Amino acid sequence: MARNDIRPIIKLRSTAGTGYMYVTRKNRRNDPDRLQLRKYDPVARRHVLFREER
């Protein structure tokens, strides 16, 4: 397999509606579903849930 197939670059968009995004990589073997992480949103100035975008 190519390197990009196993660890693709994904965008995490804030669920607070601010439009803020993080860009990261994920391991498809360990996380085949969409990723959800609680991270800091500087626009909302609090920690919110970020969901993977496709």
CNS distance restraints for C-alpha pairs under 8 A (distance, minus, plus):
assign (resid   1 and name CA) (resid   5 and name CA) 6.54 0.50 0.50
assign (resid   1 and name CA) (resid   6 and name CA) 7.29 0.50 0.50
assign (resid   2 and name CA) (resid   6 and name CA) 7.07 0.50 0.50
assign (resid   3 and name CA) (resid   7 and name CA) 6.42 0.50 0.50
assign (resid   4 and name CA) (resid   8 and name CA) 4.99 0.50 0.50
assign (resid   4 and name CA) (resid   9 and name CA) 7.78 0.50 0.50
assign (resid   5 and name CA) (resid  28 and name CA) 7.87 0.50 0.50
assign (resid   6 and name CA) (resid  27 and name CA) 5.86 0.50 0.50
assign (resid   6 and name CA) (resid  28 and name CA) 5.57 0.50 0.50
assign (resid   6 and name CA) (resid  29 and name CA) 7.00 0.50 0.50
assign (resid   7 and name CA) (resid  25 and name CA) 5.82 0.50 0.50
assign (resid   7 and name CA) (resid  26 and name CA) 5.19 0.50 0.50
assign (resid   7 and name CA) (resid  27 and name CA) 4.73 0.50 0.50
assign (resid   7 and name CA) (resid  28 and name CA) 6.26 0.50 0.50
assign (resid   8 and name CA) (resid  25 and name CA) 5.57 0.50 0.50
assign (resid   8 and name CA) (resid  26 and name CA) 6.12 0.50 0.50
assign (resid   8 and name CA) (resid  27 and name CA) 7.31 0.50 0.50
assign (resid   8 and name CA) (resid  28 and name CA) 7.69 0.50 0.50
assign (resid   9 and name CA) (resid  23 and name CA) 7.01 0.50 0.50
assign (resid   9 and name CA) (resid  24 and name CA) 5.71 0.50 0.50
assign (resid   9 and name CA) (resid  25 and name CA) 4.46 0.50 0.50
assign (resid   9 and name CA) (resid  26 and name CA) 6.89 0.50 0.50
assign (resid  10 and name CA) (resid  23 and name CA) 5.88 0.50 0.50
assign (resid  10 and name CA) (resid  24 and name CA) 5.57 0.50 0.50
assign (resid  10 and name CA) (resid  25 and name CA) 5.73 0.50 0.50
assign (resid  10 and name CA) (resid  26 and name CA) 7.14 0.50 0.50
assign (resid  10 and name CA) (resid  52 and name CA) 6.65 0.50 0.50
assign (resid  10 and name CA) (resid  53 and name CA) 6.92 0.50 0.50
assign (resid  10 and name CA) (resid  54 and name CA) 7.42 0.50 0.50
assign (resid  11 and name CA) (resid  21 and name CA) 6.49 0.50 0.50
assign (resid  11 and name CA) (resid  22 and name CA) 5.84 0.50 0.50
assign (resid  11 and name CA) (resid  23 and name CA) 4.66 0.50 0.50
assign (resid  11 and name CA) (resid  24 and name CA) 6.51 0.50 0.50
assign (resid  11 and name CA) (resid  52 and name CA) 5.73 0.50 0.50
assign (resid  11 and name CA) (resid  53 and name CA) 5.50 0.50 0.50
assign (resid  11 and name CA) (resid  54 and name CA) 7.54 0.50 0.50
assign (resid  12 and name CA) (resid  21 and name CA) 5.39 0.50 0.50
assign (resid  12 and name CA) (resid  22 and name CA) 5.06 0.50 0.50
assign (resid  12 and name CA) (resid  23 and name CA) 6.19 0.50 0.50
assign (resid  12 and name CA) (resid  24 and name CA) 7.66 0.50 0.50
assign (resid  12 and name CA) (resid  36 and name CA) 7.92 0.50 0.50
assign (resid  12 and name CA) (resid  50 and name CA) 5.46 0.50 0.50
assign (resid  12 and name CA) (resid  51 and name CA) 5.15 0.50 0.50
assign (resid  12 and name CA) (resid  52 and name CA) 4.52 0.50 0.50
assign (resid  12 and name CA) (resid  53 and name CA) 6.01 0.50 0.50
assign (resid  13 and name CA) (resid  19 and name CA) 6.61 0.50 0.50
assign (resid  13 and name CA) (resid  20 and name CA) 6.05 0.50 0.50
assign (resid  13 and name CA) (resid  21 and name CA) 4.51 0.50 0.50
assign (resid  13 and name CA) (resid  22 and name CA) 6.67 0.50 0.50
assign (resid  13 and name CA) (resid  50 and name CA) 5.24 0.50 0.50
assign (resid  13 and name CA) (resid  51 and name CA) 5.53 0.50 0.50
assign (resid  13 and name CA) (resid  52 and name CA) 6.47 0.50 0.50
assign (resid  13 and name CA) (resid  53 and name CA) 6.64 0.50 0.50
assign (resid  14 and name CA) (resid  18 and name CA) 6.64 0.50 0.50
assign (resid  14 and name CA) (resid  19 and name CA) 6.22 0.50 0.50
assign (resid  14 and name CA) (resid  20 and name CA) 5.67 0.50 0.50
assign (resid  14 and name CA) (resid  21 and name CA) 6.23 0.50 0.50
assign (resid  14 and name CA) (resid  41 and name CA) 7.13 0.50 0.50
assign (resid  14 and name CA) (resid  48 and name CA) 6.86 0.50 0.50
assign (resid  14 and name CA) (resid  49 and name CA) 6.27 0.50 0.50
assign (resid  14 and name CA) (resid  50 and name CA) 4.50 0.50 0.50
assign (resid  14 and name CA) (resid  51 and name CA) 6.65 0.50 0.50
assign (resid  15 and name CA) (resid  48 and name CA) 6.86 0.50 0.50
assign (resid  15 and name CA) (resid  49 and name CA) 5.82 0.50 0.50
assign (resid  15 and name CA) (resid  50 and name CA) 5.81 0.50 0.50
assign (resid  15 and name CA) (resid  51 and name CA) 7.05 0.50 0.50
assign (resid  16 and name CA) (resid  44 and name CA) 7.22 0.50 0.50
assign (resid  16 and name CA) (resid  48 and name CA) 6.68 0.50 0.50
assign (resid  16 and name CA) (resid  49 and name CA) 7.71 0.50 0.50
assign (resid  18 and name CA) (resid  43 and name CA) 6.49 0.50 0.50
assign (resid  18 and name CA) (resid  44 and name CA) 6.95 0.50 0.50
assign (resid  20 and name CA) (resid  41 and name CA) 6.82 0.50 0.50
assign (resid  20 and name CA) (resid  43 and name CA) 7.25 0.50 0.50
assign (resid  26 and name CA) (resid  31 and name CA) 7.21 0.50 0.50
assign (resid  27 and name CA) (resid  31 and name CA) 6.00 0.50 0.50
assign (resid  27 and name CA) (resid  32 and name CA) 7.84 0.50 0.50
assign (resid  28 and name CA) (resid  32 and name CA) 4.86 0.50 0.50
assign (resid  31 and name CA) (resid  35 and name CA) 7.07 0.50 0.50
assign (resid  34 and name CA) (resid  51 and name CA) 7.26 0.50 0.50
assign (resid  34 and name CA) (resid  52 and name CA) 5.58 0.50 0.50
assign (resid  34 and name CA) (resid  53 and name CA) 7.91 0.50 0.50
assign (resid  35 and name CA) (resid  51 and name CA) 5.98 0.50 0.50
assign (resid  35 and name CA) (resid  52 and name CA) 5.20 0.50 0.50
assign (resid  36 and name CA) (resid  49 and name CA) 6.67 0.50 0.50
assign (resid  36 and name CA) (resid  50 and name CA) 5.60 0.50 0.50
assign (resid  36 and name CA) (resid  51 and name CA) 4.56 0.50 0.50
assign (resid  36 and name CA) (resid  52 and name CA) 6.34 0.50 0.50
assign (resid  37 and name CA) (resid  49 and name CA) 5.68 0.50 0.50
assign (resid  37 and name CA) (resid  50 and name CA) 5.26 0.50 0.50
assign (resid  37 and name CA) (resid  51 and name CA) 6.67 0.50 0.50
assign (resid  38 and name CA) (resid  47 and name CA) 6.22 0.50 0.50
assign (resid  38 and name CA) (resid  48 and name CA) 5.34 0.50 0.50
assign (resid  38 and name CA) (resid  49 and name CA) 4.38 0.50 0.50
assign (resid  38 and name CA) (resid  50 and name CA) 5.90 0.50 0.50
assign (resid  39 and name CA) (resid  47 and name CA) 5.21 0.50 0.50
assign (resid  39 and name CA) (resid  48 and name CA) 5.79 0.50 0.50
assign (resid  39 and name CA) (resid  49 and name CA) 6.42 0.50 0.50
assign (resid  39 and name CA) (resid  50 and name CA) 6.59 0.50 0.50
assign (resid  40 and name CA) (resid  45 and name CA) 7.18 0.50 0.50
assign (resid  40 and name CA) (resid  46 and name CA) 5.68 0.50 0.50
assign (resid  40 and name CA) (resid  47 and name CA) 4.16 0.50 0.50
assign (resid  40 and name CA) (resid  48 and name CA) 6.28 0.50 0.50
assign (resid  41 and name CA) (resid  45 and name CA) 5.66 0.50 0.50
assign (resid  41 and name CA) (resid  46 and name CA) 5.70 0.50 0.50
assign (resid  41 and name CA) (resid  47 and name CA) 5.82 0.50 0.50
assign (resid  41 and name CA) (resid  48 and name CA) 6.48 0.50 0.50
assign (resid  42 and name CA) (resid  46 and name CA) 6.84 0.50 0.50
